[in-house]
Amino acid sequence: LLLVALSFLLRKIGIGFQSPLSTASGLARKLESLGVTPELSRIIMAQAYHETGNFTSKIYKENKNLFGMKMPRKRKTTAIGEKNGYANYKYYSDSLEDLKLWLDYNGIDETTPLSGLPLDEAIGWYVYHLKNDGFFEDSYVNYFRGVKNGYKKLFGV
């Protein structure tokens, strides 16, 4: 009973004993509840896998930051502050909501139907828009490869 209570408490504050796939699947469902298509939700979770180094990075763990996002200066945010130079969130789901705010702010249509596209084209569409709007500094090719690798690791495709 004590172990069950401890596990519940840790999940409540954002620490769990879940596999990357179950973490990604739960977060993808959260994105879908925010209006993001299922296809793009999976790509975004692959992006989170890439950004967090398989959900192990310090920024992921300490800041509950799935995407290495900095504290925004102009747009609305769900971040509660800044820690270690990055946006800090109360819950992992707040980081997802903040990415959604970033996508909206930058005019990236998360309702674009990607289901008919080959996976490489769908990932390429998303990564192109991220790069074009300054989300990451890495080269397009490296970031694309990282997201595609994350997708393969999480969803086996």
Secondary structure as UniProt FT lines:
FT   HELIX           2..12
FT   TURN            13..14
FT   HELIX           20..33
FT   TURN            34..35
FT   HELIX           38..52
FT   TURN            53..56
FT   HELIX           58..63
FT   STRAND          81..83
FT   TURN            84..85
FT   STRAND          86..88
FT   HELIX           92..105
FT   TURN            106..107
FT   TURN            110..111
FT   TURN            115..116
FT   HELIX           119..132
FT   TURN            133..134
FT   HELIX           140..155
//
